[in-house]
Amino acid sequence: MKRPLYIIASFILFLTAMSCQEQDEVAEFDNWQQQNERYLDSLATVARKGNGWTMYKSFNLGDPLDMNANNNYYIYVQKLENGTGTEHPLYNDSVRVHYIGHLIPSASYPDGYCFDKSFKGDVLNIETDVPTLFGVNGLVKGFSTALMNMVEGDHWRVVIPYYIGYGTSEDINVPGYSTLIFEMYLARIYRYQKDTNTQWY
């Protein structure tokens, strides 16, 4: 008779643990919009003074952007390494990029939750990892804006406000109102209707 009681007790403990886990996940992004706005306002204050950060106004092709969106109208760039290229990607060009994307720091993720990356391992190996192929015009405005200001070989940290990122809608990996923090390396540019071979060698 003890075994069924043991099983029931174990099941109750399991349900309790799952319930706590679900509560933690909900609490992880409490007041998420306010947290992201504070983070961005703080960064914008630093960037407007220089201090190793550069601001780029988002390009405005397609849906109009609200000029009153203040800090949400810009991307914020920390240039980690300068490339040797001399040309920037254009809107219709394709590119190959190494990248890793994080959210802002939170309770369970002090370095920010990693929601996407172009490589499989824990650390990027530029020699062996194949950069992802993108059409510049197929990306969110903030990411496209960054690319169109880079040259081949540039290695940047780019902070993208939700307004020109994934917006206010919930995503499977990214909550609404999320500031996106990308570390990106522009490996190659392919000119529209000119560079037809986009294979990586």
ZADO-1210 file (C-alpha; in nm, 4 decimals, padded with zeros to 6 digits):
<atoms>
<atom x="00.0000" y="00.0000" z="00.0000" code="MET" pos="1"/>
<atom x="00.2941" y="00.2349" z="00.0481" code="LYS" pos="2"/>
<atom x="00.3939" y="00.2280" z="-00.3182" code="ARG" pos="3"/>
<atom x="00.0731" y="00.3954" z="-00.4524" code="PRO" pos="4"/>
<atom x="00.1043" y="00.6670" z="-00.1850" code="LEU" pos="5"/>
<atom x="00.4649" y="00.7216" z="-00.2877" code="TYR" pos="6"/>
<atom x="00.3602" y="00.7529" z="-00.6520" code="ILE" pos="7"/>
<atom x="00.0823" y="00.9990" z="-00.5663" code="ILE" pos="8"/>
<atom x="00.3184" y="01.2067" z="-00.3508" code="ALA" pos="9"/>
<atom x="00.5771" y="01.2118" z="-00.6289" code="SER" pos="10"/>
<atom x="00.3118" y="01.3180" z="-00.8800" code="PHE" pos="11"/>
<atom x="00.1989" y="01.6032" z="-00.6528" code="ILE" pos="12"/>
<atom x="00.5596" y="01.7205" z="-00.6143" code="LEU" pos="13"/>
<atom x="00.6013" y="01.7048" z="-00.9920" code="PHE" pos="14"/>
<atom x="00.2879" y="01.9164" z="-01.0472" code="LEU" pos="15"/>
<atom x="00.4051" y="02.1661" z="-00.7835" code="THR" pos="16"/>
<atom x="00.7457" y="02.1955" z="-00.9514" code="ALA" pos="17"/>
<atom x="00.5839" y="02.2437" z="-01.2912" code="MET" pos="18"/>
<atom x="00.3528" y="02.5072" z="-01.1477" code="SER" pos="19"/>
<atom x="00.6479" y="02.6973" z="-00.9984" code="CYS" pos="20"/>
<atom x="00.8330" y="02.6720" z="-01.3277" code="GLN" pos="21"/>
<atom x="00.5362" y="02.8162" z="-01.5152" code="GLU" pos="22"/>
<atom x="00.5104" y="03.0997" z="-01.2616" code="GLN" pos="23"/>
<atom x="00.8815" y="03.1740" z="-01.3039" code="ASP" pos="24"/>
<atom x="00.8426" y="03.1876" z="-01.6816" code="GLU" pos="25"/>
<atom x="00.5526" y="03.4314" z="-01.6494" code="VAL" pos="26"/>
<atom x="00.7433" y="03.6460" z="-01.3993" code="ALA" pos="27"/>
<atom x="01.0499" y="03.6510" z="-01.6238" code="GLU" pos="28"/>
<atom x="00.8966" y="03.9158" z="-01.8477" code="PHE" pos="29"/>
<atom x="00.6786" y="04.1086" z="-01.6022" code="ASP" pos="30"/>
<atom x="00.6648" y="04.4795" z="-01.6887" code="ASN" pos="31"/>
<atom x="00.8624" y="04.3875" z="-01.9998" code="TRP" pos="32"/>
<atom x="00.7671" y="04.6973" z="-02.1989" code="GLN" pos="33"/>
<atom x="00.8770" y="04.9264" z="-01.9146" code="GLN" pos="34"/>
<atom x="01.2002" y="04.7307" z="-01.8626" code="GLN" pos="35"/>
<atom x="01.2857" y="04.7629" z="-02.2315" code="ASN" pos="36"/>
<atom x="01.1991" y="05.1321" z="-02.2436" code="GLU" pos="37"/>
<atom x="01.4236" y="05.2032" z="-01.9452" code="ARG" pos="38"/>
<atom x="01.7071" y="05.0027" z="-02.1007" code="TYR" pos="39"/>
<atom x="01.6751" y="05.1874" z="-02.4317" code="LEU" pos="40"/>
<atom x="01.6445" y="05.5327" z="-02.2732" code="ASP" pos="41"/>
<atom x="01.9586" y="05.4677" z="-02.0709" code="SER" pos="42"/>
<atom x="02.1509" y="05.3506" z="-02.3774" code="LEU" pos="43"/>
<atom x="02.0266" y="05.6464" z="-02.5847" code="ALA" pos="44"/>
<atom x="02.1581" y="05.8874" z="-02.3190" code="THR" pos="45"/>
<atom x="02.5006" y="05.7240" z="-02.3394" code="VAL" pos="46"/>
<atom x="02.4980" y="05.7080" z="-02.7219" code="ALA" pos="47"/>
<atom x="02.4042" y="06.0752" z="-02.7636" code="ARG" pos="48"/>
<atom x="02.7224" y="06.1621" z="-02.5745" code="LYS" pos="49"/>
<atom x="02.9363" y="05.9301" z="-02.7886" code="GLY" pos="50"/>
<atom x="03.1017" y="05.7019" z="-02.5354" code="ASN" pos="51"/>
<atom x="03.1766" y="05.4282" z="-02.7888" code="GLY" pos="52"/>
<atom x="02.8255" y="05.4130" z="-02.9360" code="TRP" pos="53"/>
<atom x="02.6940" y="05.5460" z="-03.2682" code="THR" pos="54"/>
<atom x="02.3314" y="05.6130" z="-03.3602" code="MET" pos="55"/>
<atom x="02.1817" y="05.5494" z="-03.7048" code="TYR" pos="56"/>
<atom x="01.8340" y="05.6643" z="-03.8008" code="LYS" pos="57"/>
<atom x="01.6224" y="05.3806" z="-03.9361" code="SER" pos="58"/>
<atom x="01.5661" y="05.3820" z="-04.3107" code="PHE" pos="59"/>
<atom x="01.2095" y="05.4610" z="-04.4122" code="ASN" pos="60"/>
<atom x="01.1217" y="05.2445" z="-04.7119" code="LEU" pos="61"/>
<atom x="00.7750" y="05.0938" z="-04.6882" code="GLY" pos="62"/>
<atom x="00.5583" y="05.1662" z="-04.3850" code="ASP" pos="63"/>
<atom x="00.6101" y="05.5195" z="-04.2500" code="PRO" pos="64"/>
<atom x="00.7905" y="05.5561" z="-03.9193" code="LEU" pos="65"/>
<atom x="00.6613" y="05.7849" z="-03.6478" code="ASP" pos="66"/>
<atom x="00.9073" y="06.0714" z="-03.5993" code="MET" pos="67"/>
<atom x="00.7718" y="06.1100" z="-03.2457" code="ASN" pos="68"/>
<atom x="00.8913" y="05.7612" z="-03.1548" code="ALA" pos="69"/>
<atom x="01.2033" y="05.9285" z="-03.0105" code="ASN" pos="70"/>
<atom x="01.4660" y="05.6693" z="-02.9158" code="ASN" pos="71"/>
<atom x="01.2742" y="05.3962" z="-03.0996" code="ASN" pos="72"/>
<atom x="01.3568" y="05.5589" z="-03.4336" code="TYR" pos="73"/>
<atom x="01.7289" y="05.4711" z="-03.4156" code="TYR" pos="74"/>
<atom x="01.9574" y="05.1724" z="-03.3926" code="ILE" pos="75"/>
<atom x="02.2497" y="05.1906" z="-03.1504" code="TYR" pos="76"/>
<atom x="02.5834" y="05.0534" z="-03.2648" code="VAL" pos="77"/>
<atom x="02.9035" y="04.9611" z="-03.0869" code="GLN" pos="78"/>
<atom x="03.1747" y="04.8949" z="-03.3454" code="LYS" pos="79"/>
<atom x="03.3797" y="04.6010" z="-03.2202" code="LEU" pos="80"/>
<atom x="03.5988" y="04.5533" z="-03.5269" code="GLU" pos="81"/>
<atom x="03.6315" y="04.7482" z="-03.8514" code="ASN" pos="82"/>
<atom x="03.6177" y="04.5590" z="-04.1776" code="GLY" pos="83"/>
<atom x="03.8300" y="04.6086" z="-04.4865" code="THR" pos="84"/>
<atom x="03.5417" y="04.6442" z="-04.7331" code="GLY" pos="85"/>
<atom x="03.4692" y="04.9713" z="-04.9105" code="THR" pos="86"/>
<atom x="03.1034" y="04.9270" z="-05.0143" code="GLU" pos="87"/>
<atom x="02.7777" y="04.9002" z="-04.8213" code="HIS" pos="88"/>
<atom x="02.4951" y="04.6590" z="-04.9037" code="PRO" pos="89"/>
<atom x="02.1996" y="04.8158" z="-05.0824" code="LEU" pos="90"/>
<atom x="01.8361" y="04.7375" z="-05.0037" code="TYR" pos="91"/>
<atom x="01.7980" y="04.4814" z="-05.2854" code="ASN" pos="92"/>
<atom x="02.1343" y="04.3116" z="-05.2257" code="ASP" pos="93"/>
<atom x="02.1929" y="03.9830" z="-05.0454" code="SER" pos="94"/>
<atom x="02.4463" y="03.9272" z="-04.7691" code="VAL" pos="95"/>
<atom x="02.6046" y="03.6529" z="-04.5639" code="ARG" pos="96"/>
<atom x="02.6119" y="03.7298" z="-04.1932" code="VAL" pos="97"/>
<atom x="02.7256" y="03.5648" z="-03.8723" code="HIS" pos="98"/>
<atom x="02.5042" y="03.6769" z="-03.5851" code="TYR" pos="99"/>
<atom x="02.3723" y="03.6019" z="-03.2405" code="ILE" pos="100"/>
<atom x="02.0647" y="03.7719" z="-03.0950" code="GLY" pos="101"/>
<atom x="01.9837" y="03.8320" z="-02.7284" code="HIS" pos="102"/>
<atom x="01.7123" y="04.0057" z="-02.5303" code="LEU" pos="103"/>
<atom x="01.8015" y="04.2539" z="-02.2575" code="ILE" pos="104"/>
<atom x="01.9221" y="04.1031" z="-01.9269" code="PRO" pos="105"/>
<atom x="01.6510" y="03.9500" z="-01.7091" code="SER" pos="106"/>
<atom x="01.6254" y="03.7533" z="-01.3850" code="ALA" pos="107"/>
<atom x="01.7119" y="03.4114" z="-01.5298" code="SER" pos="108"/>
<atom x="01.9320" y="03.5421" z="-01.8122" code="TYR" pos="109"/>
<atom x="02.1836" y="03.7994" z="-01.6822" code="PRO" pos="110"/>
<atom x="02.3450" y="03.8110" z="-02.0276" code="ASP" pos="111"/>
<atom x="02.0064" y="03.8247" z="-02.2013" code="GLY" pos="112"/>
<atom x="01.8094" y="03.5311" z="-02.3405" code="TYR" pos="113"/>
<atom x="01.9579" y="03.4060" z="-02.6704" code="CYS" pos="114"/>
<atom x="01.6679" y="03.3770" z="-02.9166" code="PHE" pos="115"/>
<atom x="01.8573" y="03.3167" z="-03.2405" code="ASP" pos="116"/>
<atom x="02.2039" y="03.2632" z="-03.3862" code="LYS" pos="117"/>
<atom x="02.3652" y="03.1672" z="-03.7146" code="SER" pos="118"/>
<atom x="02.5966" y="02.8982" z="-03.5781" code="PHE" pos="119"/>
<atom x="02.5359" y="02.5696" z="-03.3955" code="LYS" pos="120"/>
<atom x="02.8035" y="02.5580" z="-03.1273" code="GLY" pos="121"/>
<atom x="02.8468" y="02.7753" z="-02.8203" code="ASP" pos="122"/>
<atom x="03.1177" y="02.9851" z="-02.9854" code="VAL" pos="123"/>
<atom x="03.1355" y="03.1187" z="-03.3399" code="LEU" pos="124"/>
<atom x="03.4239" y="02.9864" z="-03.5482" code="ASN" pos="125"/>
<atom x="03.4625" y="03.2180" z="-03.8482" code="ILE" pos="126"/>
<atom x="03.6873" y="02.9651" z="-04.0204" code="GLU" pos="127"/>
<atom x="03.4373" y="02.6768" z="-04.0190" code="THR" pos="128"/>
<atom x="03.0869" y="02.8143" z="-03.9531" code="ASP" pos="129"/>
<atom x="02.8919" y="02.9109" z="-04.2637" code="VAL" pos="130"/>
<atom x="02.7314" y="03.2572" z="-04.2407" code="PRO" pos="131"/>
<atom x="02.3588" y="03.2833" z="-04.3044" code="THR" pos="132"/>
<atom x="02.2372" y="03.4139" z="-04.6409" code="LEU" pos="133"/>
<atom x="01.9813" y="03.6972" z="-04.6207" code="PHE" pos="134"/>
<atom x="01.8131" y="03.9368" z="-04.8571" code="GLY" pos="135"/>
<atom x="01.8621" y="04.2790" z="-04.6966" code="VAL" pos="136"/>
<atom x="01.5027" y="04.3726" z="-04.7799" code="ASN" pos="137"/>
<atom x="01.3635" y="04.0620" z="-04.6093" code="GLY" pos="138"/>
<atom x="01.4635" y="04.1611" z="-04.2572" code="LEU" pos="139"/>
<atom x="01.3221" y="04.3854" z="-03.9860" code="VAL" pos="140"/>
<atom x="01.4028" y="04.7533" z="-04.0391" code="LYS" pos="141"/>
<atom x="01.6589" y="04.7707" z="-03.7604" code="GLY" pos="142"/>
<atom x="01.8629" y="04.4773" z="-03.8889" code="PHE" pos="143"/>
<atom x="01.8470" y="04.6049" z="-04.2478" code="SER" pos="144"/>
<atom x="01.9524" y="04.9518" z="-04.1324" code="THR" pos="145"/>
<atom x="02.2587" y="04.8074" z="-03.9613" code="ALA" pos="146"/>
<atom x="02.3585" y="04.6033" z="-04.2663" code="LEU" pos="147"/>
<atom x="02.3249" y="04.8985" z="-04.5032" code="MET" pos="148"/>
<atom x="02.5760" y="05.0923" z="-04.2909" code="ASN" pos="149"/>
<atom x="02.8322" y="04.8098" z="-04.2664" code="MET" pos="150"/>
<atom x="03.1149" y="04.6998" z="-04.4944" code="VAL" pos="151"/>
<atom x="03.2511" y="04.3484" z="-04.5360" code="GLU" pos="152"/>
<atom x="03.4418" y="04.2420" z="-04.2274" code="GLY" pos="153"/>
<atom x="03.2621" y="04.4790" z="-03.9888" code="ASP" pos="154"/>
<atom x="03.1852" y="04.3257" z="-03.6492" code="HIS" pos="155"/>
<atom x="02.9208" y="04.5248" z="-03.4614" code="TRP" pos="156"/>
<atom x="02.6992" y="04.5047" z="-03.1574" code="ARG" pos="157"/>
<atom x="02.3610" y="04.6446" z="-03.2621" code="VAL" pos="158"/>
<atom x="02.0706" y="04.7357" z="-03.0339" code="VAL" pos="159"/>
<atom x="01.7336" y="04.7501" z="-03.2101" code="ILE" pos="160"/>
<atom x="01.4203" y="04.8943" z="-03.0443" code="PRO" pos="161"/>
<atom x="01.0989" y="04.6927" z="-03.0727" code="TYR" pos="162"/>
<atom x="00.9539" y="04.9679" z="-03.2937" code="TYR" pos="163"/>
<atom x="01.1905" y="04.8732" z="-03.5783" code="ILE" pos="164"/>
<atom x="01.2376" y="04.5150" z="-03.4595" code="GLY" pos="165"/>
<atom x="00.9734" y="04.2499" z="-03.3940" code="TYR" pos="166"/>
<atom x="00.7129" y="04.4974" z="-03.2704" code="GLY" pos="167"/>
<atom x="00.4535" y="04.4508" z="-02.9982" code="THR" pos="168"/>
<atom x="00.3270" y="04.1046" z="-03.0921" code="SER" pos="169"/>
<atom x="00.4206" y="03.7956" z="-02.8941" code="GLU" pos="170"/>
<atom x="00.6510" y="03.5503" z="-03.0705" code="ASP" pos="171"/>
<atom x="00.7420" y="03.1954" z="-02.9736" code="ILE" pos="172"/>
<atom x="01.0916" y="03.3091" z="-02.8663" code="ASN" pos="173"/>
<atom x="01.0558" y="03.6864" z="-02.8335" code="VAL" pos="174"/>
<atom x="00.7988" y="03.8678" z="-02.6146" code="PRO" pos="175"/>
<atom x="00.6329" y="04.1823" z="-02.7497" code="GLY" pos="176"/>
<atom x="00.8145" y="04.5136" z="-02.6931" code="TYR" pos="177"/>
<atom x="01.1537" y="04.3414" z="-02.6860" code="SER" pos="178"/>
<atom x="01.4716" y="04.5312" z="-02.7526" code="THR" pos="179"/>
<atom x="01.6928" y="04.3131" z="-02.9736" code="LEU" pos="180"/>
<atom x="02.0673" y="04.2982" z="-02.9142" code="ILE" pos="181"/>
<atom x="02.2607" y="04.1486" z="-03.2034" code="PHE" pos="182"/>
<atom x="02.6284" y="04.0822" z="-03.2402" code="GLU" pos="183"/>
<atom x="02.6820" y="04.0659" z="-03.6168" code="MET" pos="184"/>
<atom x="02.9670" y="04.0094" z="-03.8577" code="TYR" pos="185"/>
<atom x="02.9146" y="04.0986" z="-04.2245" code="LEU" pos="186"/>
<atom x="03.1002" y="03.8307" z="-04.4183" code="ALA" pos="187"/>
<atom x="03.0020" y="03.9034" z="-04.7797" code="ARG" pos="188"/>
<atom x="02.7870" y="04.1228" z="-05.0036" code="ILE" pos="189"/>
<atom x="02.6184" y="03.9956" z="-05.3208" code="TYR" pos="190"/>
<atom x="02.5013" y="04.2673" z="-05.5594" code="ARG" pos="191"/>
<atom x="02.1454" y="04.2412" z="-05.6880" code="TYR" pos="192"/>
<atom x="02.1273" y="04.0840" z="-06.0380" code="GLN" pos="193"/>
<atom x="02.5078" y="04.0920" z="-06.0609" code="LYS" pos="194"/>
<atom x="02.6470" y="03.8414" z="-05.8111" code="ASP" pos="195"/>
<atom x="02.4296" y="03.5426" z="-05.8963" code="THR" pos="196"/>
<atom x="02.6453" y="03.2820" z="-05.7238" code="ASN" pos="197"/>
<atom x="02.5751" y="03.3116" z="-05.3523" code="THR" pos="198"/>
<atom x="02.7459" y="02.9858" z="-05.2503" code="GLN" pos="199"/>
<atom x="02.9860" y="03.0022" z="-04.9574" code="TRP" pos="200"/>
<atom x="03.3360" y="02.8645" z="-05.0127" code="TYR" pos="201"/>
</atoms>
